[in-house]
Amino acid sequence: MSVAADLRLSVSPIDSVIVVIFFAVVIGNGVLARRFVSGSTDFFLSGRSLPAWVSGFAFIAANLSAMELLGMAANGAQYGMPATHYYFIAAIPAMVFLGLVMMPFYYSSRVRSVPEFLRRRFNNAAHLFQSLAFAVASILIAGINLYALGLLVNGLLGWPVWLSMLTAALVVLSYTTFGGLSASINNEVMQFFVIVAALVPLTLIGLHRVGGWDALIGHVTAKLGEDATHAWRGTTVGEATNPFGNWIAIALGMGFVTSFGYWTTNFAEVQRALAAKDLAAARRAPLIGAFPKMLLPAVVILPGMIALPLLPELGTPGVPYNNALPLLIGELLPTGLVGLALAGLLASFMAGMAANISAFNTVVTYDIWQSYVRKDRADRYYLAVGRVATVVGIGLGIGAAFIAAGYHNIQTYIQQLQSFFNAPLFTTFLFGMLWKRVTPWAGFWGMIAGVAGAAGVYVAEALGWLSFNSEQAAAFAGSGAAFVADGVVTLAVTAVTVPKPDHELRGLVWSLTSRRWNTADRDSRTLRRWVQSPVTLGVICLSFATALSFWIA
């Protein structure tokens, strides 16, 4: 991911001042947040005190990481409009499902993490397996953000990779160690607006430079073909030319298994909603986040498409598609906006890393250390463990950063990780939440089988036994295989093992859970206006997402 030296940014003193101010505000936020951390709940869950809009913007900002900015811009440059499926198909429906269906289970059961829900629904074996798996996944994803940051700053500013990584890691370490989740969320909300403020002028200037929308479509068609200017073209079963496969693979592999597996069970996201002040706010958090999410393709994917005619060397050896966004910044933005764009990119890297590190320290402290190593200690002891886990997580993230070096498209690596970690977890959650008969050991062995299913597709594709339109299509097939393998084994083990009694499953299974939250939503003073109802927000979200998806079909 090296950038040619003649494309290196010329950073003015004004740009440097903007970046320095940004770092100072981020670190200051962490120092100030420490005053409000008096116990482990404050550190790991922000005291469960945040309003819905803060949790909602933090929810989406935690996802608006380097992986999304660089990865989706790369997808825009490499694939064109089909990349919008990651938003309208692979994000919005799952976010609505999380807010309307799953958050009541998470929040009402007062679990402190996603793995803890598995312990209550299944058993300690399922809990420990998922805790360890999530800890590994969090470190790997934090490493992706860190490595991408190091290469980006090296390419744009000439800093050594190790220095860039170390600087960013120390900044994230400072505010997450001091202020915990509160500091992370405060910075994530601020960083979201910094990122958008940088990307909007980049997109507008780029569109003007290429001659407008019609001219851009002409350039994309000439370079990538007509399929690249339509989201759904080339998705016929048996004749698929779409880079993400046929419509079944897109709807089920990307839109159901992979998407729902990520958004509904990824604790780095769910943790932001759990920090809300009450159940109504927790349900609205992902729904509020869904509105800006569905508009992001205009400032994330579109710049990648704009880069095609403006950067003809993009996609050639030495200039991979991951470079689309930073190279476009150097090509288009004037003094001042370069500094803002750099701050936005740095914000995205740190937001993604901080989200995963804060989730990592929670799971390590509550789900591993407190549950299996040191039980029944004072609260201040676990607060100290959480801060140590933060330092350890940052160190492991630096080590994991170099694993991402072998991938030319960040999204390919991410989708592969999700097929291994998220798809099996979601399948087990779905069965366990909707069917009380699913047994504790069915949950455990189902997840093991799901991981094996995803691994089987990965190995078969690597050995040439299976072929796909793209590596990302292979990852979606892996998610599908994980879902099927997990489901089959879950059903088989359920048939020969004993389920938990009903009284142990109340609040954890749909058929044994009161729907009191619907009445609470109607009666709550914070929901006097009908538009604030989670159901209404969900319907509006899905309607807009469907309209946008077919508008670009």
N, C-alpha and C positions, 0 to 999 in steps of 0.2 A: 504493500500500500504506500510505496514511496512516491513522492510527487516530484516532478522534474524541477530542477533548481530555478529555471527561468519562470516558473509559475509561482514562485514563493511570494508571499504577501509582503508588501512594503507597509510596515506599520508605523504610523506617525505618532508623535508624542501625545496627541489627543486620543488616539486609539488606545495607547498604553495606559493613559490615565483612566479611561473608562473601564478597562479590564482590572486595574488595581482597585478602583472603587468597588467593583463587583465582588472581588475577593474579600475586601474589608467588610462589606455588608454581610456576606455569607458567614464569615467567621464570627463577626459581632453578634449575629443572630444566635449562634450556638452558645456563646458566652452568656448572653442575656437569658436564654431559655433555661440555663442551669439553675437559675433562682427558683424556678417553678417545679423542679424535680425533687420531691421529698421521699419518694418510694419507688418500688419497682413498677407499679401500675403507671405512674407518671412517666417513667423512663421508656417503658415498652409500648404503652398504649395511650400516651398523652393524657392520662387521667380520664379517658372516655368523656371528654368535655367539649369536643369541637362542634361547631355548627355545621349544618349539611353542606353549605357552599364551600367551606374550607376543606372539608373531607372530600368533596367532589372534585375540586380542582387539584388537590394533592393526589387523589386517586388517578387522575389522567396524567398529571405531571410526572408521577413515578414511572409511568409507562413511556413518556415522551423522552426517552433516553437516547444516547448515542446510537444504539442499535436501530432505533426507529428513524432518526434523522438521516444517518448515513445509509442504513440498510434500505429504507423505503425510497430514498432518492436514487440509490443504486438500482432498485427494482424499476423505478420510473424510467431510468435511462436504458435499462436492459430489456424491459418487457412492455413499457407503456401503460395504457389504461387498465389492462387486466390486474395490475398491482393494486387497484382500488378495492378489489375483493377483500384485501386485508382489513379494510375499514367497514364497509357496508355489509359484508357477509361474515367476516371473521372477528368482528368486535362488537358492533352495536347489539345484535340479538343476544349475545352472551352476557353483555353488561346489563341488559334489561332483565334477563333471567336471574342474574345474581341479585339485583335489587328487589325484584318482586317475589322470588321464590326462596332463594338460599340465605339471604341476609337474616330473615327471621329465625332460621335455625341457628346460624352462627351467633347472632347477637343475644337472642333470648336464652340460649344455653349458657351464656357467659363464658364461653371458651376464650382462651387467650391466644390461641393459634389454630390453624387448620389441622395440624397433626393431633392436637388435643381432642378435636371433634372425633377423629378416627378412634382414639382410645375409648371414648365413651360409647361410640356406636359399635365397635368391634372388640378389639382386645389389645393387650400390650405389644404383641408381636407386630400387628399392623401399625400401631403407633410408632414403635421404634424404627421399623423399616422406613416409614414415610418421613420421620424426623431426620434420619441419616440421609435419605435421598434428597430431601429438600435442602439440607445444609450443603450438600455437594453441589446441587444445582445453583443455589444462591451464589456460591463462590465462583463457579464457572461463569455465570452471567455477569457478576461484578468484574471478573477478569476481562471479559469481552469489552466492557466499557472502558476499563483502564488501559488496555492495550490499544484500542482504537484511539483514545485520547493521546497516548504517547506518539503514535505514528502521525496523527493529524498535526499536532504541535510541531513535531519534527519536520514535517513537510511544509507547513505554512510559515513557521518562524525559525526553523533551523536548530531548535533545542535538541539535545540528545534524547533518545527515546526514554532512557532510564530516568533522566532528570524530569521529564514531563510527567511520567508515571508517578514518580516519588512526590513531586509537588502536589499533584491532584490528590494522591492518597493521603497526604498529610492534612490537606484542607478538609477533606471528608472526615478524616479521623478526628480532627479538632472539634467540629460541630456535632458530630454524632456521639462522641464520647462525653462531651459536656452536656448537651441538651437532649440526647436521646431522640425519640420519635417526634417530640414537639419541635425541636430544632430542624429535623429533616423535613417535616411537613411545612413549617414556615418558609423554609428556603425553597421547597418545591413549588409552592404557590407563587412566590416571587419569580422563580426561574421560568415558570410557564409563560408568564407575560414577557419576560426578557426574550425568550426564544421566539415567541410569536412576533414581537416587535422587530426582531432581526429578519425573520423569514418573509414577512409581508412585503417590505420594500424590495427584497431580493427577487421575489416572484414578479412584481409589477415591472421592475426595471428589465428583467429578463424577457418578459412578454413583449415589452416595447422594442427591445433590441432585435428580436427575431421577426418583428413585423406584425404582431398580433396573433389572435387565436387561430385563424384560418391558415396563416403562414406556418404556425407551429405544427398543426395537424399535417400539413403538406410535407414538412421536414421529417416528422416521425414516420409517416407512411413510406417515404422514400428510403428511409434507413432501416426500419423494422418490419415494414409490410402493413397492410390494412388491418390485420388482426390487432395490431398494437394500438389502434385508435378506438377500439370498442372493447368494453369489459367482457361481454358474453359471447363475442364471435369466436367460432372455432371450438365450441364446447360440445358438439354433437357426439354422442356415444359411438365409439367405433371409428370415428373420423376426426378425433380431437387434434387440433393444432394449437390450441391455447397453451401457454407455457405451464399453467397450473392444472391441466388435464381437462376431462369432460365435466359436464355440469354436475354429475353425481359426485365425482371426486371433490369438486369445489364446494358443493352444498354439504356433503357429509364429512369428507376428510378435513377440509379447511374450515367450513362454516359450523360444523357440529363438534366433532371429536376434538380437533386441535384447539379451536376457538373456545368452546365451553371448558375444555380442560385447563386452558390458561386462565381465563378471566374469572372463573368461579372457584378455583382451588389454589391459585397462586397467592401465597400468603403475603408477598410483597405488595400486592394490590389490596387484598382483603383487609390487611392490617389498617389501611387508611380509613376504610369504612367502619371498622371496629372501634376506631378512636372517636366516633361521633358521640354526641351527648345523649342520644336516646335512640330507640328502635326506628322511629319515623325518620330521623336524620340519617341513620345508617342505611336505610332502604333507599333514600333519595340520593345518597352520595354517588353511587355508580351511574344513576340516571342523569344527574346533573353533569357528570363528567362525559356522558355520551354525546351531549350537544356539541361541545367544541371538538370532540373526537371525530365526528362525521364531517367536520369542515377542514380537518388537517390535511387531507389529500391535496387541497389547493395550494398549500405552502410546503408540502414535503415531497409528494410524488411529482407534482408539476415542475418544480425546479429540476428534477432529474431529467424530465423530458426536454425541458428548455436547454439543458446542457448538451444534448445531442448535436444540434446545429452549431452551437457556439464553441464547442470543444471537440473538434473532429477526431482528436487522438484518443478520446475516451473509449475504453474497452480494448485498447491495443496493449501488447506486452509492456509492462512497466507503469501503465496508467489504468488500473482496474476501475470498474464501475463504482466501487466504494468511494472513489475520489470525486464523484460528480459534484456534491454539494460544496466541499471546501474549494475546489477549483473554480466553481461558479462565483463564489464569494470574491476570490481574487480577481476574477475577470470583470465583475460588474460593479462592485460597491465602492463608493468614494470614501475619503477620510471621514472618520466619525462613525459612519455606518459599518466600516470594517471592524472597529473596536466593539460596536454593539453586537455584530455578528459573531465575533470571537467570544464575547461574553455569553452569547446564546448557546454556542457550541459547547463551551466549557460547562455551562449550566446543565445541558442535556447529559453530558458525561457524568457529572457529579450527582445529578438527580437519580440517574439509573443505578449508579454504584451505591449511593446512600440508601436507596429503597431496598436493595438486596442485602446490604450489610445490616440495616436495622431489623429486617425480617430474620436474618441469620442469627443475630445475637438473641432475639426473642426465643427462637426455636431451640437454640443451644442451651439457653438458661433454663427455660421452663420445661421443655419436652425431653431434653437429654440429661442435663446436670441435675435439676431438681427431682426429676422422675426416677432416675436410675443411678445417680452417683451420690448426691448429698441431699437427703430429704429432711424436711422439718427444721430448716434453719431460719434465722431471723430474716426479715424482709431486706434489711440493709446488706446482708450477705449476698443475696441474689442480685441486688442492684450492683454490687461490686463485681460479681461474676459477669453480669451483662456488659459492664465497661471493659473487662478483660477480654470477653468474647468479641467485642468490637475491634480491639487492637489485633487480636488473632485473625479475625476475618479479613481485615485490611491486608495483613501480611500474606495470608493465603491467596487473596485476590491478586496481589502482585505476582505471586508464583503462577497462578492460573492464567494470567494475562497472555502468556506466550503460546498457550494452546490454540488461541484464535488465529495464530499467524498463518496457518495453512489454508485459510478460507478466503477466497477472493470476494465473496458476497456474504456479509455478516448475517443476513436473514437466513441463508442456507444453514448456517451453524445453529442459529436460534431455533429454527423449525425442527432440526434433528434433535436438539435437546428437549424440546417440548414433546416430541413423539415418545421419548424415553421416560420423561418425568411427569408430564402433565396428563397425557392421554390415559394411562392406566389409573391414575389417581381419580380422575373425573369419572371413569367408568365405575369404579368401586363406590364412589360417592353416590352416583346416580342410583345404582342398585340398592345400596344401603339406605338411602333416604326415601325411596319410593316403595320399597317392599320390606316389610318387617320380618319376613321369613329368612332373609339372608343371614347366614350365621357368622360368628366372629372369625372362624378360620377360613370361610369362603372369602371374606374381605382380604385377608392376608395373602392367600394363595392366588387370588384373582390378580392382585397387583403384581406379584412375581411373574405370572403368566403374561400380563400385559407388557412388562418390560422385555420379556423374552420374545414376544411377538414383534415389537418394534425393532429389536436387535436382529431378528431373522430377516426382515425386509432390508435393513441396512447392509447386512452381510451379503444377501443375495444380489443386491444392486451393485455392491462393490466388486463381486466376483463375476458380474456379467450375466447372471442367471435371470435377472429381471431388468427391464429398461423402461425409462420414463421420459417425458418431454423435458424435464429439468430436474435438478437435484432437489428443488423444493417440492415438486410433485412427488418425488420419492419419499420425502419426509411426511407428506400428507398420507401417502399409502401406508407408511409405518404407523402413523397414528390410527388409521383404520384397522390395521392388523392388531395393534395393541388393544383397541376397543373390543374386537371380536374375541381375541384370545382371553382377555380378562373376563368378558361376559360368559363365555363357554365354561371356563374353569369355575367361576363364581357359582353358576347354576349347578354344575356337577358336584362341587364340594357341599353346597347347600343341601343337596338331595341326600347326603349321607352323614351330615353332622347336625348337632342340636342348636337351635336358635336361642337367643336371649329371651327371657320372659318379658311380657309386655311392659311391666312396671319399670324396667330398666331402659326402655326405649322411648318413654314419653318425652316429647320435645326434640327427639332425634329422628323420628320417622313421620312421614306425612300423615298417615292414617291415625297416628296416636298423638297428634299435636293439635292443640286448640288453635283456632283461627282468630284469636282475640286481637291480633295486630290490625286486622281490617277495621274493627270497631274503634280501636285506639286511633287509627289514622283519621277516621271521620270526626272523632270527638276532640282531637288535640287542638289546642288553641293556635299552634304553629301552622295548622293546615286549614285555616278558615276559607281560603280561596281554593276552589276546586282544582285550579291548575297546579297546586302544590301537592296534590294527591300522587303517591307513587304510581298507581295504576294509570292515571291520566298522563303523567310524564312518560311512562313506558309506552303507551299507545302512540303518543306524539313522536317519540324517538323512532319507533319501528316504522311509522308512516313516512317520516322524512328520509330515513335510510333506504327504504324500499324505492321511494320516488327518485332519489339520487342515483341509486344503483341502476335503475332501468333508464334513467335519463342519459347515462353514458354508455348504455348497452350497444 
